Amino acid sequence: MEIETRKHLEARAKVLKAMAHPSRLFMIEELSKGERCVCELTEMIGADISTVSKHLSVLKQAGLVIDEKRGNQVFYRLRVPCILNFFGCVESVLEAQVKDHSSHLNILRM
């Protein structure tokens, strides 16, 4: 594999790894509805502020969100809303898995 290709794939993996946590996926979905302050996300997730801040830091380092400080609060929003298109693809995979699983169960019942 060429060095350029490897670097590009590693960059992709970084984005995917950043999303690979239920709380971070939830944050991305919430941020798709509009910007949120850390305090709002903390309340929605039901975790302490340091945990939520750490998750947001991971998303920010991966380039998925951007932040803006206003007074004592920090607001986050999606950097590239097209990431939601990826979720549609993930849902298609999940639906295919359910369909396959159900087909296998029907075969076993015969």
C-alpha positions as CSV (number, residue, x, y, z in Angstrom):
1,M,0.0,0.0,0.0
2,E,1.3,3.4,-0.9
3,I,2.1,5.9,1.9
4,E,-0.4,8.4,0.7
5,T,-3.2,5.8,0.5
6,R,-2.3,4.6,4.0
7,K,-2.4,8.1,5.5
8,H,-5.8,8.7,3.9
9,L,-7.2,5.5,5.2
10,E,-5.8,6.3,8.7
11,A,-7.5,9.7,8.6
12,R,-10.8,7.9,7.7
13,A,-10.3,5.5,10.5
14,K,-9.8,8.4,12.9
15,V,-13.2,9.8,12.0
16,L,-14.9,6.4,12.3
17,K,-13.2,5.8,15.7
18,A,-14.4,9.1,17.0
19,M,-18.0,8.2,16.2
20,A,-17.6,4.7,17.7
21,H,-19.4,5.4,21.0
22,P,-23.1,5.6,21.7
23,S,-22.8,8.9,23.5
24,R,-20.9,10.5,20.7
25,L,-23.4,9.2,18.1
26,F,-26.2,10.7,20.2
27,M,-24.3,14.0,20.3
28,I,-23.9,14.0,16.5
29,E,-27.6,13.3,16.1
30,E,-28.5,16.1,18.6
31,L,-26.1,18.6,16.9
32,S,-27.8,17.8,13.6
33,K,-30.8,19.6,15.0
34,G,-28.8,22.7,15.8
35,E,-26.0,23.9,18.0
36,R,-26.0,22.9,21.7
37,C,-24.1,24.0,24.7
38,V,-22.1,21.5,26.8
39,C,-24.7,22.0,29.6
40,E,-27.6,20.9,27.4
41,L,-25.7,17.8,26.1
42,T,-24.7,16.9,29.7
43,E,-28.3,17.0,30.8
44,M,-29.5,15.0,27.7
45,I,-26.9,12.3,28.1
46,G,-27.1,12.1,31.9
47,A,-23.3,12.1,32.4
48,D,-21.0,14.5,34.2
49,I,-19.7,17.5,32.4
50,S,-16.1,16.2,32.3
51,T,-17.2,13.0,30.5
52,V,-19.3,15.0,27.9
53,S,-16.5,17.4,27.4
54,K,-14.1,14.6,26.7
55,H,-16.5,13.1,24.1
56,L,-16.8,16.5,22.5
57,S,-13.1,16.8,22.4
58,V,-12.8,13.5,20.6
59,L,-15.4,14.7,18.0
60,K,-13.6,18.0,17.6
61,Q,-10.2,16.4,17.1
62,A,-11.6,14.2,14.4
63,G,-13.0,17.3,12.7
64,L,-16.7,16.4,13.2
65,V,-17.7,19.4,15.4
66,I,-16.6,22.9,15.9
67,D,-17.0,25.0,19.1
68,E,-17.6,28.6,19.9
69,K,-17.1,30.1,23.4
70,R,-19.7,32.6,24.5
71,G,-19.2,34.0,27.9
72,N,-18.8,31.0,30.3
73,Q,-20.5,28.6,27.9
74,V,-19.2,26.6,25.0
75,F,-21.5,25.8,22.1
76,Y,-20.9,23.0,19.6
77,R,-22.3,22.4,16.1
78,L,-21.6,19.9,13.3
79,R,-18.7,21.0,11.1
80,V,-20.0,18.9,8.2
81,P,-23.7,18.0,8.4
82,C,-23.2,15.5,5.5
83,I,-21.9,13.0,8.1
84,L,-25.6,12.2,8.6
85,N,-25.6,10.7,5.2
86,F,-23.3,8.0,6.6
87,F,-25.8,7.2,9.3
88,G,-28.4,6.5,6.5
89,C,-26.0,3.9,5.1
90,V,-25.4,2.4,8.5
91,E,-29.2,2.1,9.0
92,S,-29.4,0.2,5.6
93,V,-26.8,-2.2,6.9
94,L,-28.7,-2.8,10.1
95,E,-31.9,-3.4,8.1
96,A,-30.2,-5.9,5.8
97,Q,-28.9,-7.7,8.9
98,V,-32.4,-7.9,10.3
99,K,-33.7,-9.2,7.0
100,D,-30.9,-11.8,6.7
101,H,-31.5,-12.9,10.3
102,S,-35.2,-13.3,9.8
103,S,-34.6,-15.3,6.6
104,H,-32.3,-17.6,8.5
105,L,-34.9,-18.1,11.2
106,N,-37.6,-18.9,8.6
107,I,-35.3,-21.6,7.0
108,L,-34.7,-23.1,10.5
109,R,-38.4,-23.3,11.1
110,M,-39.1,-25.3,8.0
